[in-house]
Amino acid sequence: MKIENINTLGELKESGYISKSIKDELRHNLIAKIRSGQPTFEGVHGFENTVIPELERAILSRHNINLLGLRGQAKTRLARKMVELLDEYIPYVTDSEINDDPFHPLSRFAKDIIAIKGDETPISWLHRSDRFFEKLATPDVTVADLIGDVDPIKAANLKLSYADDRVIHFGMIPRANRCIFVINELPDLQARIQVALFNILQEGDIQIRGFKLRMPLDMQFIFTANPEDYTNRGSIVTPLKDRIGSQILTHYPQDINIARTITTQEAKLDSAQSDLVYIPSLARDLLEQISFEARESEFIDNKSGVSARLSITAYENLLSTAERRALRSGIDKTILRLSDFMGIIPSITGKVELVYEGEQEGAAIVAQRLINDAIHTFFPAYFPKIERLEKQGEKTPYTDILDWFFTESGFELLDDCTDEEYKTILDSIAPLEKLIEKYQPELEKRDRYFMKEFILWGLVEYKKLSKDRISEGYQFKDVFGSYISKL
């Protein structure tokens, strides 16, 4: 019999339906996925050999779970993905506030209606997409919000005494019976509110205004938290931690390729933007390296973390910077420039928590340094290492480029110059093309202009050229000429 045709308890019994707890349901469906070789948490990257195996073990063990990690480490994403391990539909007593299992009713409402109607008790079906509840822990959350309270309006309307348990208004947790319930940022929940969760997690009963209700709620709890030393706002009380079966540590992407995959997947772009702006592979790598540099920066609080959202929003801003320039020039196609990276600074400044030294520098200066550090890190991977000390008069792979700047006194690269002007300026520095031909001969032709600009920025980072910001762009000079102009 099809689900849509089962409308009463009697029909449910005849169908042979077997009721399962939510933890058994998750376990059963996870086992099926593992056996069939299907990915269990599709769309979550970089956790395949670390977090996901631990999460699978926790589900197989029927544990409540605490995901512990810094911001932007996909903790909530993992929790939401668990919905896919639920059965597509489960039956519940129609109009039940707490999704009562028809075979194991908990609420007085469900017990009374089954006692009265028996096999004629109406049954409804709950889709797995409706079985996910989420609450952000804030200091103003109360026990009434989570567990429930006495409702005087209900008492008045039903003409009931406050001693009657029918006057109870259930909170979010009982209403999430037979569902996944997530409490985000658990340490922010006041200690006395955390204490109220003890019995729900362990003994399965709740207390509301003197009513002690034996309600073994069937729930999968998932908590998320930053490490306890991250803030002074609070911590998880020890008895509550003791009742959480598995604590799983999350982490940031461990290499550039994984970070690129996440950014590409999560960035909110339309096809028009992607078609308008061509992004060289090096530019994508540089963008991700900025987050890696931020996580190691002495100016940024590493206990706070640097969210993966930094790369995502920076990627969106990067494309928008090039798109805006193309729109102003009235062209249908453009190639991303390294100077377009200045457009991502607003995406960085709001997503890093600076230490005292960083505050003294200023958020925008720190953001600029991160971009420069990424270039400095990547340069030796593409071209010969620039030694700090070189013998006077000794020829290096960069001598011809430096001689060009000494002879020509540099050039200006304006933010809004057309693509033709941009290419003409870079083509005029002939030694750049020769350097690419020698050390990156297989580089695609359309990637070469970005690479030429990358060489110039790299030489600036290694103190071989100077770069100054002017009102409408950048001015590149040889170091000696720049020094003379400042005297």
Secondary structure by P-SEA (a helix, b strand, c coil): ccccccccaaaaaaabbbbbcaaaaaaaaaaaaaaacccccccccccccccaaaaaaaaaaccbbbbbcccccaaaaaaaaccccccccccccccccccccccccccaaaaaaaaacccccbbbbbcccccbbbbccccccccccccccccaaaaaaaccccccccccccccccccccbbbbbcccccccaaaaaaaccccccccccccccccccccbbbbbbbbccccccccccccaaaaaaccbbbbbbccccaaaaaaaaaacccccaaaaaaccccaaaaaaaaaaaaaaaacccccccccccaaaaaaaaaaaaaaaaaaaaaacccbbbbcccccccccccccccccccaaaaaacaaaaaaaaaaaaaaaacccccccccccccccccccaaaaaaaaaaacbbbbbccccaaaaaaaaaaaaaaaaaaaaccccccccaaaaaaaaaaaaaaaaccbbbbbcccbbbbbcaaaaaaaac
